[in-house]
Amino acid sequence: MRKIKANNNFSPCQIDDDDEIYRNGMFHFNITKMLEYIHDNGALFQVEEIRIRDYVNQGSHITESHIDSVDVSKPVILAEIAPSRYNIIDGNHRMEKARRLGVDKISAYRVTVEHHTRFLTDKKAYLSYIEYWNGKLK
């Protein structure tokens, strides 16, 4: 397993008015900026198919009125939230719609901790995340 060294020059990801933010406790990720990064660096992020049943009930609160409007062909984001453990941090509504439609697999971007931590919106949260990650290696 790999330890993560904190980048002393880390600066929190800027939040613009229309940015989508994924909140998970004190860790807030700028999904809008993360998707821009993924699209601008396509060679780093291969789209893969994941089984929907492997990610049952991981999602945030599902807004029923939003489910009909989502496009299940758009990849979800799987972020490495602990060593070798990935959670969906963008696309929970797509996963739920696909599940209801009886779809077995959906496309996903698998984003390592080295990539997604750059999109944390708070320096204290960034340092706590590094500590949390390294603590999981014990």
Disulfide bonds with the S-S distance in Angstrom:
none
